[in-house]
Amino acid sequence: MAHVHKGFKSAMQHVHVGELTAKKRKKIPTSQFGLPGSRKYPMPDRSHAANAKARATQMVKRGKLSSDAAAKIRAKANRILGK
């Protein structure tokens, strides 16, 4: 098993999912958002779907998102991820 440098793991935490510019985000159909009414939690691909699930969980813990909204986001993400 290869040795992973200590700094590698923390550096990987800062790697971003494919960046969405404002122009690209505007082109995403409303149906591809976890919360389509407010166009939040974009999920144009698998990596964004996985990220949306993680962010939704964080926002529930911070009290900034309801459990019901997070459940909708997770359900949509799981469909995209094939789970």
Kinemage of the C-alpha trace (Angstrom):
@kinemage 1
@onewidth
@group {chain A} dominant
@subgroup {mainchain}
@vectorlist {calphas} color= white
{ca met a 1} P 0.000 0.000 0.000
{ca ala a 2} L 1.404 3.382 -0.971
{ca his a 3} L 2.172 5.950 1.671
{ca val a 4} L 0.058 9.094 1.312
{ca his a 5} L 1.705 12.321 2.374
{ca lys a 6} L -0.120 13.946 5.312
{ca gly a 7} L -0.683 17.184 3.406
{ca phe a 8} L -2.211 15.350 0.452
{ca lys a 9} L -5.460 14.535 2.231
{ca ser a 10} L -5.984 18.083 3.481
{ca ala a 11} L -5.065 19.462 0.054
{ca met a 12} L -7.646 17.177 -1.562
{ca gln a 13} L -10.347 18.658 0.652
{ca his a 14} L -9.914 21.906 -1.282
{ca val a 15} L -10.294 20.374 -4.745
{ca his a 16} L -13.441 21.766 -6.300
{ca val a 17} L -16.092 19.928 -8.224
{ca gly a 18} L -16.162 21.181 -11.826
{ca glu a 19} L -16.593 24.910 -11.389
{ca leu a 20} L -19.848 26.339 -12.702
{ca thr a 21} L -19.548 29.857 -13.985
{ca ala a 22} L -22.625 32.057 -13.809
{ca lys a 23} L -23.022 31.646 -17.564
{ca lys a 24} L -22.897 27.824 -17.365
{ca arg a 25} L -25.212 27.753 -14.348
{ca lys a 26} L -27.836 29.818 -16.195
{ca lys a 27} L -27.817 27.270 -19.022
{ca ile a 28} L -28.649 24.350 -16.693
{ca pro a 29} L -32.347 23.420 -16.939
{ca thr a 30} L -34.305 24.134 -13.761
{ca ser a 31} L -35.140 20.425 -13.575
{ca gln a 32} L -31.466 19.648 -12.906
{ca phe a 33} L -31.398 21.451 -9.550
{ca gly a 34} L -31.986 19.770 -6.211
{ca leu a 35} L -34.304 22.623 -5.299
{ca pro a 36} L -35.692 23.678 -8.694
{ca gly a 37} L -37.923 26.456 -7.352
{ca ser a 38} L -34.924 28.384 -6.050
{ca arg a 39} L -32.390 26.903 -8.534
{ca lys a 40} L -30.158 25.704 -5.706
{ca tyr a 41} L -27.992 22.570 -5.607
{ca pro a 42} L -27.205 22.165 -9.317
{ca met a 43} L -26.771 18.569 -10.496
{ca pro a 44} L -25.736 18.609 -14.148
{ca asp a 45} L -23.557 15.515 -13.617
{ca arg a 46} L -22.617 12.795 -11.117
{ca ser a 47} L -19.906 14.794 -9.354
{ca his a 48} L -22.271 17.696 -8.715
{ca ala a 49} L -24.963 15.282 -7.497
{ca ala a 50} L -22.566 13.773 -4.948
{ca asn a 51} L -21.502 17.250 -3.889
{ca ala a 52} L -25.117 18.397 -3.522
{ca lys a 53} L -25.813 15.514 -1.129
{ca ala a 54} L -22.839 16.470 1.021
{ca arg a 55} L -23.692 20.184 1.036
{ca ala a 56} L -27.343 19.472 1.910
{ca thr a 57} L -26.255 17.422 4.922
{ca gln a 58} L -23.982 20.256 6.061
{ca met a 59} L -26.749 22.836 5.700
{ca val a 60} L -29.181 20.732 7.767
{ca lys a 61} L -26.582 20.475 10.542
{ca arg a 62} L -26.116 24.261 10.417
{ca gly a 63} L -29.867 24.812 10.593
{ca lys a 64} L -29.973 26.473 7.159
{ca leu a 65} L -31.933 23.751 5.348
{ca ser a 66} L -34.931 21.705 6.414
{ca ser a 67} L -34.772 17.936 6.622
{ca asp a 68} L -37.559 17.731 4.023
{ca ala a 69} L -35.608 19.833 1.525
{ca ala a 70} L -32.460 17.782 2.166
{ca ala a 71} L -34.431 14.579 1.573
{ca lys a 72} L -35.567 15.923 -1.829
{ca ile a 73} L -31.992 16.822 -2.731
{ca arg a 74} L -30.696 13.388 -1.667
{ca ala a 75} L -33.456 11.587 -3.603
{ca lys a 76} L -32.677 13.498 -6.797
{ca ala a 77} L -28.923 13.000 -6.320
{ca asn a 78} L -29.410 9.280 -5.735
{ca arg a 79} L -31.365 8.983 -9.001
{ca ile a 80} L -28.485 10.671 -10.841
{ca leu a 81} L -25.926 8.497 -9.056
{ca gly a 82} L -27.928 5.333 -9.777
{ca lys a 83} L -28.511 4.471 -6.125
